[in-house]
Amino acid sequence: MEFAKNIKEIKFNDTNVYGTEMPVSEPIVMASAAGWYVGAICKDPDCDGMIVPFDRYTDYMTQESAQKCLDTSIKQGGFA
């Protein structure tokens, strides 16, 4: 798992996930073996707070396209 943002700069919000409170990140540009995408990570309480992938919000694309999607306003179909 790779992030386009420094892990120390990622903001987390406590979120109720099926009855369990856990810190879930803001949308970020991240990569897996399949490619780059906009998604979120969480600090999983079942794994002693280890950072793990939480959700993928977009299809796979280039890092540049994922960053553009993240930076695009919500009115235009993005996340900003």
C-alpha angles and dihedrals in degrees: 000000000000130000130206088212129062108262090231090059096052114108118222127199125197105249132185106237110184091324097318121105112223136160109256121187130238113258109290139176109254140161139223131178088279096056145272124320144155111262146126138256130206140202098243112217090202089060097046092264095308113163110250135165111276108179142346113222100182141034119266116279142144119304090248093052092048091051091049090051091050092048095048117100121256089242088061094046100268136105106255 
